[in-house]
Amino acid sequence: MKVILVEDEPNSLMGMKRAFEGMDTEVSLFTSNFAEEAMEIISEHKPELIVTDIMLPGMTGLDLIEHSIGEHYRPKIIIVSGYNDFEYAQRSIRFGAVDYLLKPFQTMEFSEKIRKALLLIQQEKEQSNYQQQQHTFARMGNQLMRDNYLTDFCMKHTPLDEHNYQRLKLWNLEWLAEQSYSIFVLDTKGYPDGKPSGRNYALQTFAIGNILAEVLRECTQTVFFKDLKHRWIVITGNDHVPELMESVIYNVRRFQKIELAIGLSAKMEFFEHIHLAYLDAMRAFRIHSLSGPSEMSSECDSSESIGYMTPEQMASLLCEQNEESITRAVNQFIREMVMLEGTESGRDIIRGILNYLSEVHDSLRGLKSDYSGEIPMKLWETLEECSTIQDYQHVLSDHLISVSRKLFTPKINAIVERALEKISASYMEDITLSRIAEEISIHPVWLSQLFKKETGQTFTEYLADFRINRAKTLLRDTSMKVYEISTAVGYNDLQYFGTLFKKKTGETPKEFRYGK
């Protein structure tokens, strides 16, 4: 506690100083013989107690008090005077004097008045600290309640009823019900499902929050808080959100050396859409969190979903052995899966990949009856080492391309050869792809794809060419009637046969036989 004694009489000042020596209270004591000097000390050190004589050289003690105190500085004052003047006493009380001491006085009397003044100062300090503490607790409690409500709004659809609107007004957030807004989510990069527990990670969250508070300090219609996974959530009606996000990323990287992942939602028009905006931002956040350092994600990436290949479509793609198409399809699948609601952790991603792969393998077994491929345990282990979207994409692409390459063995060519033999032996009959596939024990879709790959033609095209070539031979080498040849090569409809023959050769059957 700081005290200043202002007295121009040396003996009197010495007696005052001795009175402080016997006190238990620890005091920083300043003394002065002149009002001007005392004014400088008071201005610099702001003592809690001023003890001053009225009659001082150049300025009275009351004038000293009047020039020193102000709205934000109200010390306790004890006036010492040799004059029992009511006007002096009245003026000193107006300045806040707690006591008025007439000279000459006893040291014990002076000590008692000082002790009472110091005790009063101590009590007022304690009361002020208590009130400030209670105010802080109340503010923290109110903020905690606000953050809990905002988190609840994010986690589930909430209607704008009277109760919720009054809550918004209490926290000066009624703008959420009156204008458009967007949400962005941010946290340390690489933790799409939240950082692990621990002091270091808690310090990261704290540091990010401090920088966020500084960046958003001048932003109106903006509120930020932590969600259940301690990610920072910002809801803002600001029109310059991308600039705010870039500023946060830059400052966190500059001052904390932390790389952030951020996901931005689309702009929403209604309070009830806070939950949708949060999910939108979380999808974008997860993509950015798992992406390489140069990639950024926003509502444009996450909301315009184009879908991904079904397991059946992927199985067909593997049969075609188009590795570039396989890679593109895998990349799209991973991005779409990461954006799915419920995909929050690396384990969720791995589970989704393995479930998808299992269905792809099932589809391959349907296309190829003797297919026996399985998901290798090594793949599972490799997936667990992935940390970015690109990692997952590379691992899955490599696996599926490997599966695709292994599908085509010499046995595949033998299957097509058997199909060709069936066509050669039965072309005159009403044969179909399904019939031949059944006879050689293979799925029709699988046979169709293999047939096209090996011959360059579909089954129907090949059969038509085979029949027309056989008809050309019969037209030149036999005297069979055209209608007999049509039936002999498998076409009971003579008109259809004639049309198809001309389409394939440029001539009618008669023109071909006799020449134009």
ABEGO torsion letter per residue (X at the ends): XBBBBBBABAAAAAAAAAAAAABABBBBBBBBABAAAAAAAAAAAGBABBBBBABBBGBBAAAAAAAABBAABBBBBBBBBABBBAAAAAAAAAAGBABBBBOBBBAAAAAAAAAAAAAAAAAAAAAAAAAAAAAAAAAAAAAAAAAAAAAAAAABBBBBBAAAAAAAAAAGAAAAAABBBBBBBBBBBGBAAEBBBEAAAAAAAAAAAAAAAAAAAABBGBBBBBBAAGBBBBBBABAAAAAAAAAAAAAAAAAAGBBBBBBBBBBBABAAAAAAAAAAAAAAAAAAAABBAABBBBAAAAABBAEBBBAAAAAAAAAAGBAAAAAAAAAAAAAAAAABBGBABAAAAAAAAAAAAAAAAAAAAAABAABABBBBAAAAAAAAABABAAAAAAAAAAAAAAAAAAABBAAAAAAAAAAAAAAAAAAABBBBAAAAAAAAGBBAAAAAAAAAAAAGBBAAAAAAAAAAAAAAAAAAABABBAAAAAAAAGBABAAAAAAAAAAAAGBBAAAAAAEX
